[in-house]
Amino acid sequence: MGKIIIAIDGYSSCGKSTMAKQMAKSLNYIYIDTGAMYRAVTLFALRNGFLSKGELNQSELLDVLHTIDVAFKHNSTTNTSETFLNGKNVEEEIRGLEVSSHVSKIAQVKEVRAKMVDLQREMGKDRGLVMDGRDIGTVVFPNAELKIFMTADYKIRAQRRFDELQAKGDTITYEAVLDNINSRDMDDTSRTENPLIQADDAIVIDNSNITPEEQLQIALNHAHNKIA
């Protein structure tokens, strides 16, 4: 049975990563969280003072872009893939609201996207891969055998993200999360470099009113059809 590439795109807080991980596990495929890659670069920029008060010093970031290495390692205890920035585990740090609030600004930088896309294509050279992000089916793997575009009502997405952050102990208001969701949607869809666009041949899944289990089954059915 041949292996395929599954590209999952969509809006923030739609559960793309969760479903991609589940699909990869079910199909025994490799999972790559491209959003985590941009989050890692964002964390690097914050740590080094290239991002301050919402402003990005792009020239300084680009001067050291070649020193940034993003990789994924399997955690056998949790059976999950974790993100490493220059050899250090940053999985928890990149999921906070500070990084979330700035990641779209980093993702707009042409040179950063070019570097990440090169890494992503290298990861998928042997196929048998599930990758999620914003431009996987349109830019990274435009010839992917299966493209899925995920969406949901923005208020539902904000509530899901709010509940997730609260469960982690973060002190944040629903209004702040809602503002962040709206801001990221605007940045993702309006940026010049590789904006969020639904591929013409993508299968759309609106998960506003379906369960994660139902969503996974829909996606897996499409995957098995393509593989067959």
N, C-alpha and C positions, 0 to 999 in steps of 0.2 A: 504494500500500500504506500503510495507516494505521500510526501509531506508537503504542506502548503504554508503560506504566510497569511496570518490573520491580522488585519489592521483595524484597530478600534479607535475611532475619533469621537469627539463630542464635547459638550460644555463641561465646565468645572462642577465638581460635586455631583456627578451623574452616576458614580459608582463604576466608572470605566476600569479602574485598576482592580477593584474587587472581582468584577466579572472576568477580566482578562486572566487573573490568577487562577480562578476556578476553571476556566476553559483550558488553560495550559496544564493544570493538574489532571483534568479529565482526559485530555488527549496525549498526555505525556510529552508536552511541548515545552520549550523554553519560554519564560515570561520576561519581558523587558518593559520597565516602567519609564518611559521617556520623560514624563513630567518630573520624576525624581532627579533626572539628569540636569534639567534646568533649575530645579530647586537647589541642587548642590552648588551650581555655579552662583546662584543668588546668595547662598550662605557664604561662599567664598568672598563675594563682593562686600557683603555686610561686615564680615570679620575683618576685612582689610581696609575698611573705610571708603570703598569705592561707591557705596550707596549710603547717603546721609540725608535725612529729612526729605526723602522721596526723590532726591536728585542723584542721577548716576554719572560718575566720572568715567565716561566710556573709554577715553584714550588711555587712562591708567589701567583699566581692566584689560584692554586689548594688548597692552604692553606685556602682560604676564599670562595671557590666555594660554600660551603654549605650555605653561607649567601646571595647568589644571588637568587632573586625571580623574575621571568618574568611572567607577566599576561596580559590579554587582557580585555579591558572594552569597552562597546558600547557607542559611542557618539551619543546621540539622536538628536542633532542639525545637525550634518553632516551625520548621519545614516551610520557611519563607525566604525570599530573596531580600537582602539588605543592601542599602546604598553606601558606598565608600567614596570619600573625597580625599584624594591624595593619600590613600592607604588607611584612613581613619573612618570608622563607622559613624555616619551622621544621620542614620535612619530616623531617629526621634527628632533631632533638631530641625530637619527640613520640613517637618509636618506642621510646625507651629504657624500662628497667624502672621507673625512678622515676615517670615519667608513668603507666605502666601500673598501678602500684600504687595510684595515687590517683584515676584517672579515674572509677571507679564512684561515688566520693563526690561528685564534681562532677556526674555525670549524674543523681544523685538530687534535685538542687535544682530545684524546680518552675519557677522563673523562668528558669533557664538552659535547661531543656528547651523552655520556651515560645519563647524567643528562637531556639533552634536549629531548632525545628520550623517557625517562620515562614520562616526562611531557606531551609529545605529545600523547603517547598511553593512558594516563589517560584521556586526553581531548576527545579522540575518542571512549571511552568505550560504549557510547550509540548510536554510529553510526550517520547517518544523518549529515555528516561532509565533508567539502572540505578542503584539506590541500595541500599546495604547498611548495616545497623546492628542495633539491638535491637528497635525498635518501628515499623519502616517500614510493614509490612503491617497493623499493628493500629491505629496512631495517625496517622502522617504521611500515608500513602496507603492508607486502608482499602478504597478502591475500585480499587486497582491491578489491572490485567488478569492479571498473573502474580505470584504470591507463592511464594517458595521459603524453606523453613526448613532450615538446615543444622545438623548435629550430628555428633559423633564421640566416641569413648571419651575420657574426660578424661586418661588417661595418654598416649594417642597424641597428643592436642593439646599436652600439656606437652612431650613429646619433640620435636615439630615446632618449638615455640617456642624450646626450649633450643638446638636445632641452628641455628636462625635467628640467635639472639643470639650464639652462639659464632662463627658465620661472620662476624659484624660485629666480632668482637674483644672483645665484652663478657665480663668475668670474673664468671661467675654459676654457681651449682650447679643441677643438675636439680631437687633438692629445693625450692629457693627458687622456681623457675618453677612447679613442681607446686602449691606452696602458693598462689602468686599466681593460678593457674588456678582452684583451688577457691574462693578468696576472691571472685574476680570472678563466678564462677557463682552463689555465694550472694547477692552484692550485686545482680546483674542480675535474678535471679528473685524476690527478696524485697522489693525497694524499693517504696515506696508509689507513686511517680510513674512511670507507664508501664513496668512491669516487663517482662522478657522473657517473652513468651507466644507460643505457636504459633498463628497465625491458623487458624480453622476450615477455610478453603479453601486453605491453603498446601500445596504439594507438599514432602514431607520428603525430604531427601537425607542419608543417613548415609554419610559418606566415610571411615569407619574402615578399610575394606578395599577401597577402589577407588582407581584412579589419578586424578590431576587431570584427565587427558585424558578418562577415562570420565565423570567428574563433569560436565565442561564439555559433553560431547556430550548427556548426559541433559538438562541445563538448556536447551541450545540447541534441542533437539527440542521441548520444551514451549513455548519462546518462539516458534518458527516456527509451531507449531499455533495459538497465541493470535493471532499477527499475521495469519495466514491467515483 
